[in-house]
């Protein structure tokens, strides 16, 4: 299967699993959801709502497919979605930790 066909499937599966796990222990007043845009190659796990009188709204994971690679723009997961992507068969050279400065990326175990 072509990676441009396979990568969106893998991303959506992993993010759906994360969201489902998160929803098993919901935070009252905070909604957890997944936003996917296959046409633009954008995938976001997001939380929004109110907790203890404070607004909660933010991305837990934001990944996009760009230039045939998966660019992880935001990742607040404990172990990192990049590790799960690699376990799911995505080549490490096709995973870019975009939240790191370009100068730091060669020092990771993923693409620079």
Order of alpha helices (4+ residues) and beta strands (2+ residues): alpha-beta-beta-beta-beta-alpha-beta-alpha
